[in-house]
Structure formats: structure tokens, C-alpha cells
Amino acid sequence: MNKKETKKNKLDKKALIISIVVAVIVLVVAVVLALVNMAPKIEDGYFVSDDSKLVVSMDKKMASFVEGEYEPDYTRIVYYYNGNNITGAKIFFEYEDEESAKLANENISVGELDWAIDKTLNGKYIVLQVKSSEYNGMTTEEVRSNIRQMEKAGVAL
């Protein structure tokens, strides 16, 4: 083997190694992005109060967060808590199917909702993150009491 062939083989090996490394990096980045964007699918059983969350559900006759064409079939407010302190809140707009939710998601702006800071689409749900100023200082007892009153008044399901 002469020097030119040896040099060419070394360059070919370097190019192959670089190509493999780049391909692996692209694959890893794609997998990480897919995992980050993939939230667990929300199941109907999620909307049950338990030892970490309190849930209030309303149908479209009761809730008025969004009116008009993109009004959800059901609105569910989930308050997350630790002990007696509310630590977070999300509002879930539930639509008949994923296509309806997707269309509504494209046409509902968080900027129009002064109580929300973020929204994501998850199956037939639009999930809205509530601003902390909306629940700061609330206690689980206050939320439980509000839910009971809403149910008695026929405002909550």
C-alpha cells in the first residue's frame, strides 16, 4: 500500500465516523424532542378528586370560560394541593373528539384568557395552566367548600 492509499483510507474512515456520530446525535435529539412533547394521554378517570387534587366539573351550560363556536363540552378545574395549600391549578376543556379539540386549540389564544399562562393540546382536551395569582393563598378547605356549594347550586356536576 502506498502513502496516497493509506491517507485516503484514513480520510474515508474519519468521514464514516463523523457521519455515524452526526446520525446518532440527530437520532438522540429527535427522541428527546419526541419525549418532551409527548404528554401522557389524559384518561377520564383522572378527573376524580384524590389525595393530591380537587376536581370540579361543569358542562357547557354551566361554564363560561370560552363562549361561541369553540366552547368545550365540559370544563374541568383541577386544583393541585399539598396539605392544606393549593399548589397549582389547571383547566381542562374537553371536546367531543380530538379533531374538535385541535380546531379549538388553533383558535383559542392564551392572550385572550387573562387567567392562563400556557396551553397544550392532549387528545380531546385543551389543558390550560392557571396563573398562580388565581389560586395563591387558597386552602384545600376553601376549594372543597366552593365545590360543595357549586354542586348544591347545580353549577357543578
Order of alpha helices (4+ residues) and beta strands (2+ residues): alpha-beta-beta-beta-alpha-beta-beta-alpha
